[in-house]
């Protein structure tokens, strides 16, 4: 099936540097993926980029949450050009998915930093189609500043309607913020002990993932209850 040419259908700007790019196959069948997996994207004269799907597998468009990297010679730089090539090549789909179907009945805590929210959002939108099969859903989301949060409107409307509990934290305090500051994993101490048979899904930098995993182990979670997508 691969490679598959994708056409950009629309763009949504979350912040000055982080945008959602929506894409569909230019022609032919739509490749399938599982929540949590990653696309290898290429463009003409650019190096490849590994970008997680932010959309649920069932949605018609692929959505990719991408942070602009102007110094990068790959897709994450080229897409932000004033007149980018409207076609992107999906070369393959890699990574393991978040196997949430194996944890029906459990409380789920999603721990994300920055654009690491993308594969967790994909998973959350997927499982909300069978919301009654899971317990509490808690999203812990960290960013550098208030202006760096993505999907703010969706969280405040769609997610809250489905009973998703949101906890935000920023690492750089400023005058517009009265909530907690620090690293997102610091929120776990006050959340995990309240949960019933909790399962954690984590995405962020390698360092953040390792620190979060250690914190969860210290809080009593078994290793098989700590899920990552790579």
KOLVEX-295416 format. One record per residue: x, y, z of N, C-alpha, C, O, CB in turn; residue in one letter. Coordinates in steps of 0.001 Angstrom, whole numbers, padded with zeros to 6 digits, always signed. Glycine has a CB too. Layout:
% KOLVEX-295416
XYZXYZXYZXYZXYZA
...
This chain:
% KOLVEX-295416
+000816-001205+000000+000000+000000+000000+000858+001268+000000+000496+002263-000627-000927-000001+001205X
+001980+001232+000694+002805+002431+000825+003798+002536-000340+004196+001514-000898+003559+002419+002173X
+004198+003747-000711+003829+005041-000139+002451+005507-000609+001963+005091-001660+004874+006085-000500X
+001835+006383+000194+000517+006942-000116+000645+008461-000158+001154+009074+000780-000561+006495+000939X
+000187+009058-001236+000219+010517-001346-000981+011113-000622-002124+010722-000863+000232+010961-002830X
-000710+012059+000264-001763+012735+001017-001902+014176+000551-000908+014836+000248-001469+012686+002526X
-003126+014656+000495-003387+016056+000169-003794+016791+001446-004583+016277+002239-004498+016182-000925X
-003260+017978+001640-003632+018802+002791-004995+019426+002514-005167+020140+001526-002555+019907+003075X
-005957+019157+003382-007314+019670+003186-007557+020969+003949-008294+021834+003475-008329+018629+003617X
-006947+021116+005119-007109+022338+005903-006043+022390+006992-005368+021400+007272-008530+022415+006523X
-005911+023555+007590-004932+023782+008639-005618+024536+009781-006394+025462+009543-003696+024574+008096X
-005330+024138+011004-005840+024850+012177-004648+025282+013023-003795+024466+013372-006830+023955+013008X
-004597+026568+013350-003489+027106+014128-003867+027132+015611-004787+027848+016006-003108+028528+013633X
-003163+026357+016424-003406+026337+017867-002610+027422+018562-003140+028148+019404-003054+024971+018455X
-001348+027534+018215-000454+028549+018763+000356+029131+017608+000161+028757+016451+000484+027951+019874X
+001246+030030+017924+002075+030632+016875+002936+029586+016179+003240+029723+014993+002963+031730+017463X
+003331+028548+016900+004278+027564+016341+003712+026152+016216+004381+025285+015653+005510+027515+017194X
+002514+025889+016715+001943+024541+016662+000616+024579+015906-000333+025244+016320+001740+023966+018095X
+000573+023859+014805-000610+023814+013952-001055+022369+013749-000252+021439+013826-000328+024488+012593X
-002351+022199+013487-002884+020912+013042-002998+020925+011525-003567+021849+010944-004265+020614+013699X
-002454+019894+010890-002574+019714+009451-003501+018518+009202-003254+017416+009691-001165+019498+008780X
-004551+018751+008449-005512+017697+008115-005222+017212+006703-005016+018012+005790-006986+018208+008239X
-005208+015898+006534-004840+015316+005243-005705+014110+004922-006217+013436+005816-003364+014919+005235X
-005858+013849+003631-006570+012664+003147-005772+012082+001984-005023+012809+001332-008045+013012+002708X
-005917+010785+001712-005239+010193+000552-005665+010880-000738-006848+011147-000950-005532+008688+000467X
-004698+011160-001589-004988+011802-002868-005849+010897-003730-006746+011361-004435-003690+012159-003603X
-005574+009628-003668-006397+008628-004374-006106+007261-003749-005125+007095-003024-006095+008619-005938X
-006954+006308-004034-006737+004957-003523-007268+004766-002110-007876+005674-001543-005271+004631-003554X
-007039+003586-001540-007593+003257-000224-006942+004063+000896-005807+004524+000772-007426+001773+000053X
-007669+004218+001966-007181+004941+003136-006437+003973+004052-007029+002998+004516-008352+005628+003893X
-005147+004216+004327-004415+003312+005218-005020+003327+006622-005478+004363+007104-002924+003705+005278X
-005015+002181+007258-005534+002093+008620-004391+002214+009621-003260+001815+009344-006299+000767+008830X
-004705+002775+010792-003735+002853+011870-004455+002641+013188-005685+002658+013243-002987+004210+011857X
-003694+002442+014237-004252+002295+015576-003867+003499+016421-002817+004109+016220-003766+000985+016239X
-004733+003829+017365-004491+004999+018213-003147+004863+018922-002870+003857+019576-005630+005174+019247X
-002323+005893+018779-001001+005879+019376+000108+005678+018362+001276+005911+018675-000928+004812+020409X
-000230+005252+017157+000814+004993+016165+001308+006285+015511+000720+007354+015672+000293+004035+015096X
+002407+006149+014769+003135+007289+014225+003269+007141+012708+003519+006049+012199+004533+007416+014889X
+003099+008255+011999+003266+008274+010547+004663+008759+010195+005191+009672+010829+002199+009170+009882X
+005250+008150+009191+006507+008641+008628+006138+009450+007390+005691+008896+006386+007509+007455+008279X
+006330+010769+007470+005897+011675+006412+007097+012246+005659+008133+012551+006251+005047+012812+006996X
+006938+012383+004355+007969+012988+003527+007364+013987+002568+006172+013936+002265+008737+011923+002763X
+008203+014905+002088+007820+015845+001042+008995+015958+000082+010108+015537+000397+007424+017249+001636X
+008744+016517-001066+009815+016635-002063+010980+017448-001508+010784+018516-000928+009283+017286-003356X
+012184+016935-001690+013419+017603-001275+013520+017796+000236+014262+018662+000699+013524+018940-001957X
+012784+017001+001006+012821+017116+002466+013136+015763+003087+012845+014713+002515+011478+017659+003011X
+013727+015813+004252+013913+014592+005013+012607+014149+005640+011659+014930+005719+014975+014784+006083X
+012549+012904+006086+011336+012363+006680+011132+012887+008103+012087+013226+008803+011388+010837+006683X
+009868+012944+008508+009508+013299+009877+008610+012214+010451+007777+011644+009745+008803+014684+009931X
+008788+011932+011739+007941+010976+012442+006918+011778+013236+007272+012511+014159+008784+010027+013377X
+005648+011634+012871+004598+012455+013466+003438+011557+013891+002920+010784+013085+004114+013550+012470X
+003033+011659+015153+001933+010836+015655+000598+011322+015096+000409+012515+014861+001904+010855+017194X
-000304+010403+014891-001674+010765+014511-002355+011411+015714-002301+010878+016822-002481+009511+014015X
-002993+012555+015496-003766+013203+016547-005251+012902+016412-006022+013146+017339-003536+014705+016520X
-005649+012379+015278-007047+012018+015032-007287+010572+015425-006353+009773+015505-007421+012241+013551X
-008546+010244+015670-008912+008862+015971-008878+008035+014691-009062+008579+013602-010315+008792+016630X
-008646+006730+014804-008585+005885+013597-009857+005926+012767-009809+005701+011557-008301+004459+013985X
-010999+006209+013395-012269+006173+012682-012568+007456+011904-013498+007475+011097-013379+005910+013653X
-011823+008499+012120-012126+009780+011494-011696+009806+010032-010744+009133+009636-011448+010909+012254X
-012416+010592+009240-012180+010604+007793-010840+011228+007423-010160+010751+006514-013295+011354+007094X
-010463+012287+008123-009198+012951+007842-008125+012511+008831-008410+012242+009998-009370+014471+007888X
-006906+012442+008355-005766+012299+009256-005447+013688+009801-005402+014663+009051-004517+011661+008524X
-005229+013770+011096-004813+015038+011687-003447+014855+012341-003221+013901+013086-005861+015546+012723X
-002545+015786+012049-001201+015753+012626-000932+017066+013346-001066+018143+012765-000127+015497+011530X
-000553+016967+014607-000210+018141+015412+001296+018349+015291+002077+017525+015766-000649+017964+016923X
+001705+019447+014657+003112+019638+014307+003622+020974+014841+002987+022016+014678+003304+019566+012782X
+004773+020910+015474+005445+022125+015947+006455+022576+014911+007251+021780+014410+006138+021887+017315X
+006414+023859+014596+007301+024407+013577+008745+024345+014039+009093+024802+015128+006912+025848+013241X
+009566+023775+013191+011001+023720+013448+011707+024339+012242+012076+023630+011306+011487+022241+013705X
+011896+025664+012264+012424+026333+011071+013819+025885+010675+014208+026018+009515+012436+027805+011289X
+014570+025357+011621+015938+024918+011305+015972+023507+010734+017022+023033+010299+016810+024983+012550X
+014822+022838+010736+014792+021453+010298+014682+021345+008779+013893+022066+008168+013638+020724+010959X
+015460+020453+008160+015358+020250+006715+014275+019241+006344+014212+018800+005196+016691+019791+006162X
+013421+018869+007301+012408+017856+007004+011008+018463+006985+010849+019682+006918+012473+016722+008031X
+010006+017607+007044+008614+018025+006864+008176+019047+007907+007399+019947+007590+007700+016819+006920X
+008655+018927+009136+008213+019836+010193+008645+021277+009941+008115+022200+010558+008749+019372+011530X
+009585+021470+009055+009943+022821+008638+009227+023221+007370+008738+024344+007255+011435+022933+008439X
+009162+022299+006409+008617+022616+005082+007125+022939+005105+006667+023781+004332+008860+021460+004143X
+006368+022287+005972+004925+022510+006002+004557+023942+006378+003470+024413+006041+004281+021552+006972X
+005443+024624+007062+005149+025974+007515+005625+027051+006535+005542+028243+006834+005780+026201+008861X
+006116+026640+005386+006513+027606+004370+005284+028384+003896+004169+027866+003957+007209+026897+003178X
+005471+029622+003423+004324+030428+002979+003463+029735+001933+002240+029877+001940+004808+031736+002425X
+004091+028991+001043+003340+028240+000031+003866+026805-000008+004607+026438-000921+003457+028917-001380X
+003485+025997+000978+004016+024639+001019+003424+023773-000080+002326+024025-000576+003748+024009+002374X
+004171+022758-000444+003654+021747-001362+002392+021162-000733+002392+020770+000434+004727+020624-001655X
+001318+021108-001520+000042+020644-000973+000000+019135-000797-000974+018605-000263-001093+021079-001867X
+001037+018435-001236+001027+016977-001136+002168+016481-000247+003310+016931-000342+001131+016345-002533X
+001811+015547+000610+002743+014929+001549+002698+013433+001298+001641+012895+000970+002387+015274+003047X
+003814+012760+001445+003864+011316+001219+003888+010593+002559+004774+010816+003385+005103+010929+000367X
+002907+009728+002761+002885+008846+003924+003667+007587+003542+003188+006763+002762+001400+008500+004372X
+004873+007447+004097+005762+006357+003681+005490+005061+004430+005609+003975+003864+007203+006760+003884X
+005127+005174+005695+004744+003988+006472+004172+004428+007802+004253+005600+008170+005954+003039+006687X
+003593+003482+008521+003035+003719+009855+003787+002822+010821+003891+001615+010600+001480+003439+009903X
+004313+003404+011889+005181+002666+012801+004721+002855+014246+003799+003619+014534+006645+003119+012640X
+005390+002140+015137+005122+002272+016568+004005+001366+017031+003186+000888+016247+004782+003695+016902X
+004000+001147+018337+002922+000341+018890+001774+001247+019325+001977+002422+019631+003428-000509+020079X
+000608+000706+019348-000569+001473+019729-000764+001419+021243-000104+000651+021943-001822+000943+019002X
-001678+002244+021727-002107+002157+023117-003238+001120+023191-004332+001353+022675-002575+003568+023666X
-002976+000008+023816-003935-001110+023825-004986-000908+024908-005056-001680+025864-003206-002453+024042X
-005803+000133+024757-006778+000451+025800-007895-000588+025892-008518-000746+026941-007376+001822+025546X
-008144-001294+024791-009215-002307+024844-008903-003399+025862-009811-004088+026328-009423-002938+023458X
-007638-003562+026209-007254-004564+027207-007509-004088+028629-007305-004837+029585-005791-004923+027048X
-007959-002831+028772-008109-002255+030112-009503-001675+030331-009670-000678+031034-007060-001173+030338X
-010495-002307+029723-011876-001867+029942-012223-001990+031425-011829-002946+032092-012868-002700+029077X
-012961-001014+031920-013351-001012+033323-012384-000272+034217-012711+000022+035367-013492-002406+033807X
-011197+000038+033716-010186+000723+034519-010351+002237+034418-010934+002753+033465-008775+000312+034072X
-009825+002933+035419-009649+004378+035311-008391+004621+034488-007391+003925+034663-009551+005062+036728X
-008434+005605+033592-007301+005902+032730-006787+007304+033018-007567+008252+033110-007689+005760+031248X
-005482+007432+033158-004869+008742+033324-003904+008971+032165-002985+008183+031944-004137+008855+034700X
-004122+010052+031435-003318+010409+030275-002327+011490+030707-002727+012519+031251-004217+010899+029083X
-001051+011260+030467-000016+012202+030906+000748+012669+029669+001419+011873+029012+000957+011543+031962X
+000646+013958+029352+001242+014466+028116+001942+015790+028341+001568+016580+029208+000182+014620+027040X
+002959+016009+027544+003698+017266+027551+003795+017778+026126+004197+017035+025231+005112+017089+028176X
+003435+019036+025900+003565+019641+024583+002789+018911+023507+001636+018531+023710+004999+019702+024197X
+003435+018712+022343+002764+018021+021241+002641+016520+021500+002053+015796+020697+003519+018259+019937X
+003199+016050+022626+002981+014663+023025+001515+014364+023300+001130+013205+023452+003802+014343+024248X
+000698+015415+023364-000734+015213+023547-001361+014513+022344-002395+013860+022484-001424+016548+023790X
-000755+014638+021167-001382+014153+019928-001800+012685+019983-002979+012404+019770-000438+014350+018776X
-000900+011725+020256-001331+010323+020257-002290+010000+021390-003086+009068+021276-000132+009417+020346X
-002228+010762+022492-003176+010541+023586-004555+011064+023195-005573+010472+023554-002687+011228+024884X
-004586+012169+022464-005866+012669+021970-006481+011674+020995-007687+011428+021033-005691+014040+021296X
-005653+011099+020120-006129+010078+019202-006796+008935+019962-007867+008459+019586-004977+009548+018349X
-006142+008507+021034-006659+007408+021844-007928+007806+022572-008882+007031+022636-005612+006948+022842X
-007942+009007+023121-009116+009466+023860-010322+009604+022946-011419+009172+023299-008828+010798+024546X
-010132+010195+021783-011255+010337+020852-011762+008967+020393-012954+008788+020139-010836+011183+019633X
-010850+008015+020291-011237+006647+019924-012082+006001+021016-013125+005416+020727-009991+005792+019652X
-011645+006100+022255-012361+005390+023325-013650+006100+023734-014532+005470+024319-011459+005237+024540X
-013780+007399+023441-015017+008097+023786-016213+007550+023016-017359+007816+023377-014870+009583+023519X
-015952+006795+021968-017040+006150+021222-017649+005003+022029-018761+004558+021746-016527+005627+019865X
-016918+004536+023026-017433+003498+023931-017141+003931+025373-016599+003168+026173-016782+002087+023619X
-017514+005166+025677-017177+005802+026946-017610+004980+028156-016892+004931+029155-017807+007165+027015X
-018768+004336+028080-019300+003622+029246-018502+002369+029601-018760+001750+030633-020737+003242+028997X
-017533+001985+028759-016736+000794+029045-015509+001099+029912-014752+000195+030265-016293+000152+027746X
-015319+002387+030255-014161+002786+031040-014601+003580+032267-015713+004104+032325-013187+003612+030183X
-013701+003654+033241-013992+004400+034456-013676+005876+034283-014029+006479+033270-013209+003832+035627X
-013018+006446+035261-012648+007851+035179-011580+008066+034109-010690+007236+033924-012150+008354+036539X
-011685+009178+033421-010702+009568+032418-010098+010887+032874-010794+011899+032965-011345+009691+030984X
-008802+010873+033160-008119+012058+033680-006977+012420+032736-006122+011585+032440-007588+011812+035131X
-006963+013650+032270-005908+014138+031384-005038+015126+032143-005520+016155+032617-006505+014798+030110X
-003750+014809+032256-002761+015702+032846-001916+016245+031703-001228+015486+031021-001875+014967+033926X
-001965+017540+031494-001365+018139+030294-000456+019290+030697-000898+020257+031317-002461+018632+029308X
+000810+019177+030340+001782+020202+030669+002282+020937+029444+002423+020352+028371+002937+019597+031400X
+002550+022221+029608+003110+023041+028538+004033+024082+029160+004065+024259+030378+001983+023723+027695X
+004778+024763+028302+005723+025755+028823+004986+026959+029406+005271+027384+030525+006686+026211+027716X
+004039+027506+028645+003252+028646+029113+001790+028412+028772+001455+027445+028087+003758+029976+028485X
+000916+029296+029247-000509+029183+028955-000764+029220+027455-001649+028524+026957-001286+030302+029647X
-000001+030019+026741-000221+030178+025301+000194+028950+024502-000073+028878+023303+000536+031382+024796X
+000842+027982+025145+001310+026791+024438+000332+025618+024490+000606+024568+023908+002625+026358+025007X
-000800+025775+025172-001785+024693+025223-002511+024570+023886-002824+025574+023246-002799+024934+026362X
-002774+023334+023472-003510+023058+022233-004857+022422+022555-005057+021888+023646-002688+022132+021300X
-005780+022486+021595-007113+021874+021708-007888+022405+022918-008660+021668+023530-006984+020350+021806X
-007687+023661+023259-008308+024249+024454-009826+024219+024356-010500+023825+025308-007826+025693+024655X
-010371+024630+023215-011825+024667+023050-012418+023264+023097-013456+023049+023723-012196+025349+021730X
-011776+022325+022449-012258+020942+022448-012282+020368+023862-013230+019681+024242-011378+020070+021542X
-011251+020646+024629-011197+020165+026005-012344+020736+026839-012974+020026+027623-009853+020529+026640X
-012599+022024+026655-013605+022707+027470-015028+022317+027115-015940+022485+027925-013450+024190+027329X
-015225+021798+025913-016586+021464+025482-016775+019951+025352-017411+019322+026197-016903+022147+024144X
-016221+019380+024295-016454+017963+024005-015951+017049+025128-016665+016144+025560-015777+017584+022693X
-014734+017282+025595-014157+016387+026595-014905+016488+027914-015214+015474+028540-012679+016704+026807X
-015194+017707+028331-015890+017871+029619-017286+017270+029559-017770+016726+030552-015977+019361+030006X
-017942+017361+028399-019275+016754+028255-019233+015260+028492-020199+014685+028994-019846+017035+026869X
-018138+014626+028143-017963+013185+028299-017360+012828+029658-016989+011678+029893-017081+012645+027183X
-017264+013802+030538-016770+013522+031880-015262+013411+031990-014755+012870+032973-017374+012276+032368X
-014535+013911+031002-013068+013882+031084-012611+014944+032080-013020+016103+031998-012415+014122+029676X
-011765+014541+033016-011236+015459+034026-009898+016009+033546-009012+015250+033155-011078+014748+035406X
-009757+017327+033578-008577+017983+033034-007753+018627+034139-008286+019288+035031-008979+019029+032000X
-006452+018422+034062-005514+019088+034964-004388+019656+034107-003695+018909+033417-004958+018098+036066X
-004204+020970+034147-003162+021626+033376-002057+022116+034296-002298+022452+035455-003739+022788+032566X
-000841+022152+033764+000298+022687+034510+001237+023358+033519+001401+022884+032395+001038+021561+035317X
+001854+024461+033933+002847+025106+033085+004190+025093+033805+004254+025076+035034+002420+026560+032725X
+005258+025102+033016+006594+025053+033608+007205+026436+033774+008146+026619+034547+007504+024197+032761X
+006660+027421+033036+007149+028796+033167+006003+029692+033603+005104+029988+032816+007767+029305+031832X
+006035+030119+034849+004935+030903+035407+004892+032298+034798+005921+032922+034538+005065+030997+036929X
+003658+032766+034579+003483+034164+034176+002207+034701+034810+001490+033964+035488+003430+034303+032619X
+001927+035954+034596+000819+036602+035289-000557+036123+034896-001527+036395+035602+000889+038039+035066X
-000668+035404+033767-001987+034950+033305-002396+033610+033910-003424+033054+033521-001995+034842+031793X
-001634+033090+034832-001851+031728+035298-001941+031669+036822-001085+032203+037527-000733+030818+034802X
-002992+031012+037317-003145+030847+038762-003127+029380+039160-003298+029047+040333-004440+031497+039236X
-002919+028498+038179-002896+027065+038447-001517+026590+038868-000637+027402+039152-003351+026299+037227X
-001324+025263+038910-000042+024701+039347+001065+024943+038334+000814+025045+037134-000182+023213+039599X
+002278+025033+038827+003450+025164+037974+004408+024019+038273+004366+023420+039347+004144+026538+038184X
+005269+023727+037310+006214+022626+037474+006082+021663+036318+005673+022045+035222+005988+021897+038806X
+006427+020416+036563+006363+019393+035524+005086+018574+035655+004570+018382+036756+007592+018478+035593X
+004586+018097+034529+003284+017445+034518+003256+016207+035409+002219+015906+036001+002905+017067+033100X
+004372+015483+035520+004381+014274+036332+004192+014567+037824+003858+013674+038602+005677+013526+036118X
+004410+015829+038214+004216+016189+039624+002745+016124+040037+002438+016056+041227+004761+017592+039886X
+001834+016144+039055+000406+016072+039367-000045+014672+039754-001117+014504+040337-000401+016549+038189X
+000756+013675+039439+000349+012288+039652+000122+011960+041121-000770+011180+041453+001387+011358+039085X
+000925+012551+042003+000842+012221+043430-000545+012484+044006-000972+011799+044935+001875+013016+044210X
-001245+013469+043460-002560+013841+043984-003703+013160+043239-004853+013232+043670-002735+015342+043915X
-003395+012500+042126-004440+011898+041292-004480+010380+041414-005536+009801+041668-004232+012283+039842X
-003338+009741+041234-003296+008277+041150-003874+007585+042379-004610+006611+042221-001879+007821+040948X
-003578+008042+043599-004143+007342+044768-005673+007333+044807-006269+006499+045488-003628+007978+046034X
-006310+008257+044079-007775+008326+044077-008402+007367+043065-009602+007101+043130-008225+009747+043779X
-007611+006852+042140-008155+006095+041025-008313+004614+041345-007598+004049+042172-007274+006262+039819X
-009281+004007+040657-009571+002590+040838-008893+001794+039722-009182+001995+038542-011108+002333+040849X
-007995+000895+040104-007292+000064+039132-006757+000918+037978-007083+000650+036822-008225-001040+038594X
-005940+001944+038268-005553+002896+037226-004579+002333+036198-003754+001468+036490-004947+004100+037858X
-004710+002857+034987-003784+002588+033899-003321+003938+033374-004138+004832+033153-004445+001715+032765X
-002022+004090+033172-001466+005364+032723-000984+005264+031282-000359+004277+030894-000315+005800+033638X
-001275+006284+030499-000785+006414+029132+000086+007658+029086-000353+008735+029490-001965+006496+028091X
+001318+007524+028599+002296+008610+028675+002838+008937+027291+003084+008042+026482+003449+008237+029623X
+003025+010240+027024+003731+010642+025817+004401+011995+026048+003782+012931+026556+002765+010705+024606X
+005656+012078+025672+006433+013301+025836+007869+013016+025455+008144+012102+024678+006343+013841+027288X
+008775+013792+025998+010186+013544+025737+010623+012253+026429+009948+011768+027337+011047+014736+026213X
+011744+011708+025997+012250+010483+026602+012487+010672+028097+012166+009799+028903+013542+010043+025913X
+013053+011821+028453+013323+012091+029865+012033+012177+030668+011944+011641+031773+014119+013386+030016X
+011038+012850+030111+009750+012979+030798+009101+011620+030988+008548+011337+032051+008811+013903+030017X
+009164+010778+029966+008555+009444+030059+009219+008624+031154+008532+007975+031943+008656+008704+028712X
+010525+008646+031211+011229+007865+032223+010939+008384+033629+010754+007593+034554+012733+007889+031956X
+010898+009694+033796+010585+010264+035107+009155+009933+035526+008887+009650+036694+010788+011783+035091X
+008247+009971+034563+006846+009652+034857+006681+008180+035187+005946+007822+036107+005949+010026+033674X
+007364+007328+034435+007294+005888+034706+007786+005575+036129+007158+004806+036856+008132+005103+033665X
+008900+006174+036507+009445+005941+037849+008486+006425+038924+008308+005771+039952+010798+006639+038006X
+007878+007564+038683+006936+008103+039667+005725+007180+039815+005246+006951+040925+006481+009521+039259X
+005242+006663+038712+004082+005762+038749+004423+004442+039442+003613+003910+040200+003575+005487+037324X
+005611+003921+039184+006044+002699+039865+006109+002927+041377+005719+002063+042162+007423+002238+039331X
+006604+004093+041772+006677+004412+043197+005297+004580+043824+005127+004410+045032+007489+005676+043404X
+004315+004915+042990+002938+005049+043466+002191+003713+043455+001015+003650+043813+002191+006063+042612X
+002876+002658+043046+002303+001325+043130+001753+000752+041848+001188-000342+041870+001252+001332+044106X
+001893+001445+040721+001409+000887+039464+002334-000223+038990+003557-000100+039066+001292+001981+038393X
+001747-001297+038505+002529-002385+037921+003053-001940+036558+002397-001144+035886+001674-003687+037792X
+004210-002430+036136+004779-002017+034843+003823-002203+033672+003831-001394+032744+006040-002791+034573X
+003003-003245+033693+002091-003487+032574+000919-002503+032548+000146-002477+031590+001561-004907+032640X
+000790-001699+033598-000269-000680+033634+000259+000694+033211-000450+001695+033320-000875-000594+035044X
+001481+000736+032738+002092+001981+032267+002342+001840+030768+003223+001081+030363+003431+002299+033042X
+001595+002544+029951+001614+002355+028502+002280+003530+027797+002005+004691+028100+000196+002165+027974X
+003151+003212+026860+003742+004210+025974+003575+003724+024540+003277+002553+024301+005254+004458+026316X
+003770+004645+023576+003581+004244+022182+004905+004010+021463+004926+003818+020247+002781+005299+021443X
+006013+004023+022211+007311+003647+021611+008278+003282+022706+009426+002935+022427+007894+004798+020742X
